């Protein structure tokens, strides 16, 4: 579609026609050029919801995984991947691909932590279906709902819901995976740069790829850095020494947090705030200040997130490379 020529300081309208091309598209991209045909700025908006895009490669079929209930764990094996769950908390504790242990797990852990889970008295119920096994955590004080569904295809879904009230820097759930085993990541979302609560502008929805790097702030010119919060998260594939693994979300407006960066000397009001764990899916992220002003003094976007009510999500995990993403 061609847009009208708009003089500086004026406004124009673009009529987007109704057609099958629009309905079947994933995103709308608007590019603005100056009088010399130089690109001034570009914006993008999703047309399809994250669930529609991700359902193109998520496979809910396959033979029913095998189940083994042990004294200290519940083990579910799909293909060559074995997932081990804590029977007391319902959290994923570890997994193996064949005989190779993959150090991913410890989640989903609620962030910020409430401290209530340390004294929990909960249990996990197990249901077997034709192509899946469902685990439900009963009584975990951090979650109103925590349910895992493991499919014979190797895909794993975790459905969770929690309540939180009050002002927080961040809000979401975390998993752990050692940073030293990371090679990089590719993701569908806004990028290529990280964001803060009060610095969300400028990103573009697209497929991005970034090699791993990390350093103490203000000690290198190698920007943009790898660790950070990324907005409008759809899915991410991490490339690691243990092979690739993918995390996808069915929900809109979530943030991906990938690891943490260490503050430089005397950060003043630019000190960064990170949840526990290594990889997080967040409903809220922190703001950041400047050398002279703390974030809360820079307008409403710099204030803490005021949580009130229920929050939740539906995440998909796959260890290995999903065929459609090849």
C-alpha positions in Angstrom: 0.0 0.0 0.0 1.2 3.5 -0.8 0.7 6.2 1.8 -0.1 9.9 0.9 2.7 12.4 0.9 2.5 14.2 4.2 4.3 17.6 4.7 6.3 18.2 7.9 4.0 19.0 10.8 0.9 17.7 9.0 -1.1 14.5 9.3 -2.3 12.0 6.8 -4.4 8.8 6.7 -3.8 5.4 5.2 -6.8 3.3 4.3 -6.0 -0.3 4.8 -8.1 -2.4 2.5 -10.0 -5.4 3.7 -8.6 -8.4 1.9 -7.4 -12.0 2.4 -3.9 -10.7 2.2 -4.4 -8.6 5.3 -6.2 -11.4 7.2 -3.5 -13.9 6.5 -0.6 -11.6 7.2 1.4 -11.9 10.5 2.3 -8.2 10.9 1.7 -4.7 9.4 4.9 -2.7 8.7 4.8 1.0 8.1 7.9 2.8 6.7 8.3 6.5 6.5 10.7 8.1 3.9 11.8 11.7 3.5 11.8 13.7 0.3 15.1 12.1 -0.7 13.6 8.6 -0.3 15.7 8.0 2.8 14.1 5.8 5.5 13.2 7.9 8.5 11.5 5.4 10.7 9.7 2.1 10.6 7.0 0.7 12.8 5.4 -2.7 13.0 2.3 -4.1 14.6 1.2 -7.8 15.0 -2.0 -8.8 13.1 -2.2 -12.4 14.4 -2.1 -13.2 18.1 0.9 -15.1 19.5 -1.1 -18.3 19.9 -2.0 -18.4 16.2 1.6 -18.0 15.1 3.0 -20.5 17.7 0.3 -23.1 16.9 1.9 -23.5 13.4 4.8 -25.4 15.0 3.5 -26.7 18.3 2.6 -30.4 18.0 0.1 -31.8 20.4 0.1 -35.3 18.9 2.3 -38.4 19.3 2.1 -41.5 21.5 1.4 -41.1 25.2 4.7 -40.4 27.1 5.8 -43.0 29.7 5.3 -42.3 33.4 7.4 -43.3 36.4 6.5 -42.2 40.0 9.5 -42.5 42.3 9.9 -41.7 46.0 11.4 -38.2 45.3 10.4 -37.4 41.8 7.9 -37.8 39.0 9.5 -38.7 35.7 7.8 -38.4 32.3 9.6 -39.6 29.2 8.6 -38.4 25.7 10.8 -39.8 23.0 14.4 -39.6 24.3 13.6 -36.7 26.7 12.9 -37.4 30.3 11.4 -34.6 32.5 11.8 -34.8 36.3 9.3 -33.0 38.5 9.3 -32.3 42.2 6.3 -34.2 43.6 6.0 -31.7 46.5 6.0 -28.4 44.5 5.1 -29.4 41.0 8.1 -27.6 39.6 10.3 -28.9 36.8 13.6 -29.8 38.6 15.7 -31.3 35.8 15.7 -33.2 32.5 17.7 -35.6 30.4 18.0 -36.1 26.6 19.0 -39.7 26.3 21.7 -40.2 28.9 22.8 -36.5 28.7 21.6 -34.3 31.7 20.5 -30.9 30.6 20.8 -28.3 33.5 17.5 -26.6 32.8 14.8 -26.4 35.4 14.1 -24.9 38.8 10.8 -23.4 37.6 8.5 -21.8 37.1 9.6 -19.8 40.2 7.4 -16.9 41.0 9.2 -13.5 40.9 9.3 -11.7 43.2 9.5 -14.6 45.6 6.8 -14.7 48.3 8.7 -17.0 50.7 5.5 -19.0 51.2 6.7 -21.9 49.1 9.3 -22.9 51.7 6.6 -24.2 54.0 4.2 -25.6 51.5 2.2 -28.7 51.9 1.2 -29.6 48.4 1.0 -32.6 46.1 0.8 -33.4 42.4 -1.9 -35.4 40.8 -1.3 -37.3 37.5 -3.8 -37.9 34.6 -3.0 -40.1 31.6 -4.6 -39.3 28.2 -4.2 -40.9 24.8 -1.3 -38.6 23.7 -0.4 -36.7 26.8 0.2 -36.8 30.6 -1.1 -34.0 32.8 0.4 -33.1 36.1 -1.4 -30.7 38.5 0.1 -29.1 41.5 -2.4 -29.0 44.4 -1.8 -26.5 47.2 1.3 -24.7 46.0 0.9 -21.3 47.8 2.6 -19.4 45.0 0.2 -20.5 42.3 -3.6 -20.6 42.0 -3.0 -22.9 39.1 0.1 -24.9 38.0 -0.5 -27.6 35.4 2.0 -29.4 33.1 0.9 -31.2 30.0 3.5 -33.4 28.3 2.9 -34.6 24.7 4.3 -37.5 22.8 5.7 -35.1 20.3 8.1 -33.8 22.9 6.3 -30.5 23.4 5.6 -29.5 27.0 3.0 -26.9 28.1 2.9 -25.2 31.5 -0.3 -23.4 32.5 0.1 -21.1 35.5 -1.9 -18.5 37.4 -0.9 -16.4 40.5 -2.1 -13.4 42.4 -0.1 -10.4 43.5 -1.0 -7.1 45.0 1.3 -4.1 45.6 4.0 -2.1 43.9 6.8 -4.3 42.4 9.9 -3.8 40.2 9.1 -7.0 38.3 6.5 -9.7 38.1 6.6 -13.1 36.4 8.2 -16.5 36.5 11.8 -17.8 36.1 13.7 -20.8 35.1 17.4 -21.6 35.4 20.0 -22.5 32.8 23.8 -21.9 33.2 24.9 -18.8 31.4 28.3 -20.3 30.5 26.6 -22.9 28.3 24.9 -20.4 26.1 25.9 -19.6 22.5 23.1 -17.1 21.6 19.4 -16.8 20.9 16.9 -16.1 18.1 13.4 -14.8 18.9 10.2 -13.4 17.5 9.3 -10.2 19.3 10.4 -6.6 19.4 14.1 -5.9 19.0 16.9 -5.9 18.5 17.5 -3.9 21.7 16.5 -4.6 25.2 14.0 -2.4 27.0 13.1 -1.0 30.4 9.6 0.0 31.7 10.3 3.6 30.9 12.2 2.9 27.7 9.9 0.9 25.4 10.0 3.0 22.3 11.9 2.1 19.1 11.7 -1.6 18.9 10.3 -3.4 15.9 8.4 -6.7 15.8 10.5 -9.1 13.8 12.6 -12.2 13.8 15.9 -11.4 15.5 19.1 -13.2 16.2 21.8 -12.3 18.7 25.1 -14.1 19.7 25.8 -14.3 23.4 28.0 -11.7 25.1 28.1 -10.2 28.5 30.3 -7.7 30.3 30.2 -5.4 33.2 28.4 -2.2 32.3 30.6 0.7 31.1 33.6 -1.5 30.5 33.1 -2.2 26.8 31.8 -0.6 23.6 30.3 -3.9 22.4 26.7 -2.8 22.4 23.9 -3.8 22.1 24.4 -6.2 25.0 22.8 -9.7 25.2 21.3 -9.7 28.7 18.1 -7.8 29.2 14.3 -7.5 28.9 12.7 -7.9 25.5 9.1 -6.8 24.8 6.2 -8.4 22.9 7.7 -11.8 23.3 6.3 -14.6 21.1 8.9 -17.3 21.1 12.7 -17.7 21.7 15.2 -20.4 20.8 18.4 -20.6 22.8 21.4 -22.1 21.2 23.5 -23.9 23.8 26.1 -26.5 24.4 23.3 -28.9 25.2 21.6 -28.2 21.9 18.8 -25.8 21.2 15.6 -25.3 23.2 12.6 -23.2 22.6 10.1 -21.4 24.9 6.9 -20.0 23.3 4.0 -18.0 24.8 0.3 -18.1 24.0 -0.2 -14.8 25.7 0.2 -11.2 24.5 2.2 -8.4 26.0 4.7 -10.4 27.9 8.4 -9.7 28.3 11.3 -12.1 27.9 14.1 -11.7 30.4 17.4 -13.2 29.2 20.0 -13.3 32.0 21.5 -10.3 33.8 24.2 -7.8 33.4 26.5 -6.6 36.2 26.4 -2.9 37.1 29.5 -0.8 36.4 31.3 1.3 39.1 29.1 3.8 40.8 25.9 3.2 38.8 23.9 5.8 40.9 20.4 5.8 39.6 21.1 3.4 36.7 21.6 0.3 38.8 19.8 -2.5 37.1 17.2 -4.8 38.8 16.8 -8.4 37.9 14.7 -11.3 39.2 16.2 -14.5 40.4 16.9 -17.3 37.9 18.3 -16.9 34.4 15.4 -16.9 31.9 12.1 -15.2 32.9 8.7 -14.6 31.3 7.5 -11.3 32.9 4.2 -9.4 33.2 6.1 -6.4 34.5 9.7 -5.2 34.3 11.6 -2.4 36.1 12.3 1.1 35.0 15.8 2.6 35.0 17.0 6.1 36.0 19.8 8.3 34.7 23.0 9.5 36.1 21.2 12.4 37.9 17.6 11.2 38.5 16.1 8.0 39.8 13.4 6.5 37.7 10.5 7.3 40.0 11.2 11.1 39.5 10.9 10.8 35.7 7.2 10.5 35.2 4.6 7.7 35.6 6.5 5.3 33.4 9.4 5.4 35.9 7.2 4.3 38.8 7.0 0.7 40.0 4.3 -1.6 38.5 1.2 -1.6 40.7 0.1 -5.2 40.7 -3.5 -6.0 41.5 -5.3 -9.3 41.0 -4.6 -12.4 39.0 -1.9 -12.9 36.4 -1.0 -16.0 34.4 0.3 -17.5 31.2 0.6 -20.6 29.0 4.2 -21.4 28.0 5.4 -24.1 25.7 8.9 -25.8 25.9 10.7 -27.9 23.4 14.2 -29.3 23.7 15.7 -29.8 20.3 14.9 -27.9 17.2 11.2 -27.8 16.2 11.0 -29.0 12.6 9.0 -25.9 11.4 11.7 -23.6 12.7 14.5 -25.2 10.6 
